Amino acid sequence: MSGIDLRKLTISSALNHMSKGDFSAEDLAMAYVDVIDKENPEINAYIRKFDSSFEMAKIVDQKRRNGEPLGRLAGIPLGIKDAILVKGEVATSASKILEGHKAVYDSTVVSRLRLEDAVFLGSTNMDEFAMGSSTQTSAYGVCRNPVDKTRVPGGSSGGSCAAVAADMALAAIGSDTASSVRQPASFCGVVGMKTTYGSVSRYGLIAMTSSLDQIGPVTKNVEDSELIFDIISGKDQMDSTSIPFEKRNSKDVNKDDVVVGIPVDYPKDGVDEDVIKNFEESIEKIKSLGYKTAEIKMPHMKYSLASYYLFMPAEVSANLARFDGMRYGLHVEGSDLLGDYMKTRGEGFGKEVRRRIILGTYVLSAGYYDAYYNKAMKVRDLITKDFDEAYKTVNAILLPTTPEPAFKIGEKMDDPVKMYLQDVFTVPANISEVPCISVPSGFVKRDGVDLPLGLQIMAPRFREDICFKVGRDFEKITNE
Amino acid sequence: MIEYEEVEHLAKLARIEMSDDEKKELQKDLESILNYATIIEEITDDVQKELPSHRNVMREDSTPHESGEFTKGIVDLYPDKKGDYLRVKKIIN
C-alpha cells in the first residue's frame, strides 16, 4: 500500500500534493487501484477497470517533469458511470444487451475531462439503463453501500457514489434523471449534483429519459463539485439541447442576496420521522448561517412522481427501441428477423427495463395517450410553474434528499411503487429542469450503524453558483 | 383493469419475448403503478403551455468529421457481417 491518506484527500489537496512532489499521478492512481482490487470484489462499485489508467497518469507525470502546462484535473483519478462513453472502452449501461459494446467515440463530458488531464479508473456500476434507485438491477451484480455493506448504495449512480465513499475514486461522474446522482450520494454520505437541464452536454450519454437526463459530478465536498461542473458544463454543438449560459463563481454570491425557500407543503406521507427531524435541523442551520428564509407553497409538487411515472416510461420505450441486436451488443438468434428482435430484447433487457418499456408502450398507445401521457405533460408544466412562482420571491429551495436512509439489499425489489417512492423529493428538480445539489446533512442510527442523510439545495435554472454557495456554507457548519 | 391479452399485445409491440408468468406479473405491476400515477387525475388546474425559448435547433450542413473515421469501430461491433456490410436475416420471403 502507498503512504497516501486517501480518506482526507480532496481534488484541491491532491493537486497541491502532486505539484509539491509528495506523490506522483501514477502513485495516486496506484493507491486507488489498490483499494479497488481489495474492496471491489465485495462492494462492486466498478463493473470494469480501464487498462489505460496508469498510462494516463504517466503522461501527466511526464508533462509535469517537462514543465508543460497541466489541466485543472491533472492526475485526478475518476470513476465514470457505465452509461457514459469513453472511446475504446466497453460501455454497457449495466445491461446485458450492450455486452461487449466498445465506445467508438468519447462523450463530450469525457473529452472535456481529458483536456484537463484527468485519469479514468474504470466504469462504475449502476442500475440497468439508469432505471432504479438501488443499483440492484445492474446486469453485473448488485453494488453494496460502503457505509453498511448489508445496505444498498442507492441508484442509479450507486457505483459512482460508492466508489467515492470507499476511496475507490477521488471523484466520479454520474447521471441524474429523477434522483440518480443525489439519492445515492445521500445514501453514501457524499456530495451529488444534478445540473440544470441543458448546462452539460448529453452527447455520449446512453439515454434513458432524454427530456430529463443530466450528467453531474459525485465528489467528497462542494468545492470539488463546483470545479468539475465548471469543466464539464457549457454549450456543445453535438447536443442540440445544450444551452449557452453565463458561467458564475459561487465565491461571487453574496449571502445577503440569497433568500432560501422552505416548501411548507412538501410530501410527508411515508417519510421517515428522522428524515423530517434532520431536515428541520438543517433549516435551523441555514438560518443560523445568516441566510434569510421564506415559507413557500408548491401545490403541484406532490404530483411530481406520479406524472414522472407516466411520461418517463414513454420516453424509455422510444429510446430503447434502438437496441435490437442488429448493429451492436447482444444478438440472440431467432427463427426469423422478428424472432431475432423478440429473443434479443427478451434476453438482453432485465426485468425492470422490460417493465418500463411495456408501461411506456401502454401509456403511448391509442386510447390512453391523452389520459396518461398528455395529462402527465400538463402536470409537468404546472410543477414548473410552481417553481417559477416560487423563484419570484426566493432564489434557493430546500428539501430532504431521500425519504429514508439507505435500505437493506433485497428490499423493495418486488414492489415497484415502493421503490419509485425513493424519488419523491428529487424528481421535482428534474421536472422543472433546475440545478440541485445534495450535501450530507448528518446521520441516523440503524442497527448500530450511522447512516448518512442529505439536504437538497435547489436554485433557479443556470444558477448552480447559488447551490454551491449555500452548499459550501452548509457543509462547513455540518462538519464542525 | 389491464387484461392479460393486452399485456401480451404490448410485449409483441415492444418486441420483447417474455414468459407467461412474467406477463401475469406485469399485469399486476402495471395495475399498481397506474393506480398510483392516476392521482394526477384529481388536478383540474390548467396551464397555458409556453413555447420553450430553446427549440428547433438547426446547424449548417458541414463535414463534422473525416469520412471513415469511425467506420472500423462501428463495423467491428456488428454481430454478423460480410466485409463492411451488416448481415441480417431475409425480410421479404
Boltz contact constraints between the chains, C-beta under 6 A:
constraints:
  - contact:
      token1: [A, 104]
      token2: [B, 70]
      max_distance: 6.0
  - contact:
      token1: [A, 104]
      token2: [B, 73]
      max_distance: 6.0
  - contact:
      token1: [A, 104]
      token2: [B, 74]
      max_distance: 6.0
  - contact:
      token1: [A, 240]
      token2: [B, 57]
      max_distance: 6.0
  - contact:
      token1: [A, 243]
      token2: [B, 54]
      max_distance: 6.0
  - contact:
      token1: [A, 303]
      token2: [B, 40]
      max_distance: 6.0
  - contact:
      token1: [A, 306]
      token2: [B, 37]
      max_distance: 6.0
  - contact:
      token1: [A, 306]
      token2: [B, 39]
      max_distance: 6.0
  - contact:
      token1: [A, 306]
      token2: [B, 40]
      max_distance: 6.0
  - contact:
      token1: [A, 307]
      token2: [B, 40]
      max_distance: 6.0
  - contact:
      token1: [A, 309]
      token2: [B, 37]
      max_distance: 6.0
  - contact:
      token1: [A, 310]
      token2: [B, 37]
      max_distance: 6.0
  - contact:
      token1: [A, 326]
      token2: [B, 88]
      max_distance: 6.0
  - contact:
      token1: [A, 328]
      token2: [B, 77]
      max_distance: 6.0
  - contact:
      token1: [A, 331]
      token2: [B, 79]
      max_distance: 6.0
  - contact:
      token1: [A, 336]
      token2: [B, 89]
      max_distance: 6.0
  - contact:
      token1: [A, 337]
      token2: [B, 89]
      max_distance: 6.0
  - contact:
      token1: [A, 337]
      token2: [B, 91]
      max_distance: 6.0
  - contact:
      token1: [A, 341]
      token2: [B, 15]
      max_distance: 6.0
  - contact:
      token1: [A, 342]
      token2: [B, 15]
      max_distance: 6.0
  - contact:
      token1: [A, 342]
      token2: [B, 17]
      max_distance: 6.0
  - contact:
      token1: [A, 343]
      token2: [B, 17]
      max_distance: 6.0
  - contact:
      token1: [A, 345]
      token2: [B, 15]
      max_distance: 6.0
  - contact:
      token1: [A, 345]
      token2: [B, 16]
      max_distance: 6.0
  - contact:
      token1: [A, 346]
      token2: [B, 16]
      max_distance: 6.0
  - contact:
      token1: [A, 346]
      token2: [B, 17]
      max_distance: 6.0
  - contact:
      token1: [A, 346]
      token2: [B, 18]
      max_distance: 6.0
  - contact:
      token1: [A, 354]
      token2: [B, 16]
      max_distance: 6.0
  - contact:
      token1: [A, 355]
      token2: [B, 29]
      max_distance: 6.0
  - contact:
      token1: [A, 357]
      token2: [B, 14]
      max_distance: 6.0
  - contact:
      token1: [A, 358]
      token2: [B, 10]
      max_distance: 6.0
  - contact:
      token1: [A, 358]
      token2: [B, 14]
      max_distance: 6.0
  - contact:
      token1: [A, 358]
      token2: [B, 26]
      max_distance: 6.0
  - contact:
      token1: [A, 359]
      token2: [B, 30]
      max_distance: 6.0
  - contact:
      token1: [A, 361]
      token2: [B, 10]
      max_distance: 6.0
  - contact:
      token1: [A, 361]
      token2: [B, 13]
      max_distance: 6.0
  - contact:
      token1: [A, 361]
      token2: [B, 14]
      max_distance: 6.0
  - contact:
      token1: [A, 362]
      token2: [B, 10]
      max_distance: 6.0
  - contact:
      token1: [A, 375]
      token2: [B, 40]
      max_distance: 6.0
  - contact:
      token1: [A, 379]
      token2: [B, 40]
      max_distance: 6.0
  - contact:
      token1: [A, 381]
      token2: [B, 47]
      max_distance: 6.0
  - contact:
      token1: [A, 381]
      token2: [B, 49]
      max_distance: 6.0
  - contact:
      token1: [A, 382]
      token2: [B, 45]
      max_distance: 6.0
  - contact:
      token1: [A, 382]
      token2: [B, 47]
      max_distance: 6.0
  - contact:
      token1: [A, 385]
      token2: [B, 47]
      max_distance: 6.0
  - contact:
      token1: [A, 416]
      token2: [B, 29]
      max_distance: 6.0
  - contact:
      token1: [A, 417]
      token2: [B, 32]
      max_distance: 6.0
  - contact:
      token1: [A, 417]
      token2: [B, 36]
      max_distance: 6.0
